[in-house]
């Protein structure tokens, strides 16, 4: 037998959360089982006097007859129920329905309609109701508030803003902070904001231990929106970067080094997730780069004499970043005669030349890119390689460096020349630097602007056996 029900709801019962089994797929079974097609109805925000409605369908998805024992409304008077589609008895597969009507009364309205039946497992199924009157609108300028990763013992403060994005006055009755790792400068409540007005809150994160911290700021107001701000941050100990270089001193371009960072660690036991090696400093004009990836890097190939300082910064698995660690590699020119050259502007190929005693340019007595890369000239004593030159670095496209060395120079005067190669043209003067080391010690350093294509510029003369260096005409 059908019956018609029109109910007004009693006030004061708050809505419950979602998650009732009847909001999922129908359960079925060998007995009477109830399925309600929606257990939460959110009517949203309405204009004053506007009405909205929703139909709730009840179905017997079991194998026995289901008896509907009644609808029990509770909550705000803004909701009313019409049971025009209800009936007391539902055979398996049969269904019924009722309608919920809502007219916004002001602020947030909440209620329930509990469906009572003979279902032995779910004898009472609540349908939660919520709606609001359009007007005041509570808005955080960001949600969630994420502080990211912060080292234990440090603190960071961020500002968040509450704005009334609606037209009616917003009244905030309470602000409550929850979360041990967070503190906040909260305005005194209650306070009101006209449409478009805002107020700022200073929130501080100060982790006391490693791990993810969460918190909330909950605002009680007359707005319809959810007024909970989620706060998160991660505390971490600062990892320790431990670095070194092996060997610490190199001599001669055949000797390389390895940067070592595998000893880095986190004092709280977190893993090291990333090793960032870089060259913090290197000799001016050097084109050397940090090799590879990972904790240890090598082989490192240096190009100019001087100090190379490697910097290591490590990051742990929580995102904590270490202070930098520095390791220094010293590159000493071991040869009796060691010459280096580099220049300012790329796209203008400069070539380093070294003339043997009595030699002329572009001959076998001139060590340069065409005949001396890796050492193929026989100078001084025939068949004796220690007095032969070697061009170890030759650069065309960039700014050098280039390097020529002789382990045991023959007696006589050597001439250091820079050739501005004509097939690559730079408009204007290109500054060129030349350094001469004798017996591992810097004996000469000078620079000049070179602008003439296919020009030969003499920088220095080196006399052996004394190793005396005399300035050439280039920089006079």
Secondary structure, DSSP 4 states (H G I P E B T S, - for coil): -B---EEEPPS-PPPPPS--GGGSS----SS--EEES-SEEEEEEE-TT-EEEEEEEEEE-SSS-EEEEEEEEEE-TTEEEEEEE-BSEE-TT-EEEEEEEEE--SSEEEEEEEEEES-SS-SEEEEEEEEEESS--EEESSSSEEEEEEETT--EEEEEEEEE-SSSPEEEEEEEEE-TTEEEEPPPSSEEE-TT-EEEEEEEE--SSSEEEEEEEEEEES-SS--EEEEEEEEEPPPB---EEESSEEESTT--EEEE-TT-B-TT-PPEEEEEEEEEE--TT------S-SSSEEEE---SSEEEEEEEEEEETTS-BPPPEEEEEEEE--SSEEEEEEES-TTS-EEEEEEPTT--TTSTTEESTTT-BT-----SSTT-GGGS-EEEE--SSSSEEEEEEESSPPSEEEEEEEEE-TTS--SS-EEEEEEEEETTEEEEEEEEEE--TT-EEEEEEEEETTTEEEE-GGG-
